[in-house]
Amino acid sequence: MAHFIRSYLGDLKMRGLGRRYRPDAAAVRQSPQERGIFTVQYPEEKLAIPERFRYLPFLLYEPDTGYERCTACGICAKVCPPQCIWIVQAKDENGKALPKASEFYIDMSICMSCGFCAEFCPFDAIKMDHDYELSGYERRESWIYDYPKLLKPTTYYAQIHPLDWAAEEEERRRKEEARAKRAAPAPAAPPSPG
């Protein structure tokens, strides 16, 4: 009975809005401070997704330069348990392999959302998405994602994973500083007397 009463106390706090449910009430109601039983009025009201939530993978590119991080190394395809990733490495006019993919496919209908592809990627090119509302009437065409459908900007990743993005950028900055220190010429030693 106490849970039932506490849920209505939360509704009374929100009564000044003229409606029983607010669009932003999901995040408030899901917080540990809120007590009682509540119902989410989906799709108008959605629960806040935790940052570490993972659903389907996507590829990152830099929106300013258009640089795609994927180098077609194939590690993601090798560690994928259901083997749902296919990569074709790009080649120049002489047939020499380039460090980028010309084709990249993921069969999302068999992807088990384990996150191994994102975890093992040495270039931080593949990440896990928060978009879970992907229903469809068939699975043969719309669930096989190709390269253009998989590409999303780094700004999108920074928006859905702000803490991870900040940590990765800090790590990238430290590596760049260390690389710059190694590349800088060493100061000349003072001449020894004698």
Secondary structure in CASP SS format (residue, H / E / C, confidence):
PFRMAT SS
TARGET T0000
AUTHOR 0000-0000-0000
METHOD secondary structure of the structure
MODEL  1
M C 1.00
A H 1.00
H H 1.00
F H 1.00
I H 1.00
R H 1.00
S H 1.00
Y H 1.00
L H 1.00
G H 1.00
D H 1.00
L H 1.00
K H 1.00
M C 1.00
R H 1.00
G H 1.00
L H 1.00
G C 1.00
R C 1.00
R C 1.00
Y C 1.00
R C 1.00
P C 1.00
D C 1.00
A H 1.00
A H 1.00
A H 1.00
V H 1.00
R H 1.00
Q H 1.00
S C 1.00
P C 1.00
Q C 1.00
E C 1.00
R C 1.00
G C 1.00
I C 1.00
F C 1.00
T C 1.00
V C 1.00
Q C 1.00
Y C 1.00
P C 1.00
E C 1.00
E C 1.00
K C 1.00
L C 1.00
A C 1.00
I C 1.00
P C 1.00
E C 1.00
R C 1.00
F C 1.00
R C 1.00
Y C 1.00
L C 1.00
P E 1.00
F E 1.00
L E 1.00
L E 1.00
Y E 1.00
E C 1.00
P C 1.00
D C 1.00
T C 1.00
G C 1.00
Y C 1.00
E E 1.00
R C 1.00
C C 1.00
T C 1.00
A C 1.00
C C 1.00
G C 1.00
I H 1.00
C H 1.00
A H 1.00
K H 1.00
V H 1.00
C C 1.00
P C 1.00
P C 1.00
Q C 1.00
C C 1.00
I E 1.00
W E 1.00
I E 1.00
V E 1.00
Q E 1.00
A E 1.00
K E 1.00
D C 1.00
E C 1.00
N C 1.00
G C 1.00
K C 1.00
A E 1.00
L E 1.00
P E 1.00
K E 1.00
A E 1.00
S E 1.00
E E 1.00
F E 1.00
Y E 1.00
I E 1.00
D E 1.00
M C 1.00
S C 1.00
I C 1.00
C C 1.00
M C 1.00
S C 1.00
C C 1.00
G C 1.00
F H 1.00
C H 1.00
A H 1.00
E H 1.00
F H 1.00
C C 1.00
P C 1.00
F C 1.00
D C 1.00
A C 1.00
I E 1.00
K E 1.00
M E 1.00
D C 1.00
H C 1.00
D C 1.00
Y C 1.00
E C 1.00
L C 1.00
S C 1.00
G C 1.00
Y C 1.00
E C 1.00
R C 1.00
R C 1.00
E C 1.00
S C 1.00
W C 1.00
I E 1.00
Y E 1.00
D C 1.00
Y H 1.00
P H 1.00
K H 1.00
L H 1.00
L E 1.00
K E 1.00
P E 1.00
T H 1.00
T H 1.00
Y H 1.00
Y H 1.00
A H 1.00
Q H 1.00
I H 1.00
H C 1.00
P H 1.00
L H 1.00
D H 1.00
W H 1.00
A H 1.00
A H 1.00
E H 1.00
E H 1.00
E H 1.00
E H 1.00
R H 1.00
R H 1.00
R H 1.00
K H 1.00
E H 1.00
E H 1.00
A H 1.00
R H 1.00
A H 1.00
K H 1.00
R H 1.00
A H 1.00
A C 1.00
P C 1.00
A C 1.00
P C 1.00
A C 1.00
A C 1.00
P C 1.00
P C 1.00
S C 1.00
P C 1.00
G C 1.00
END
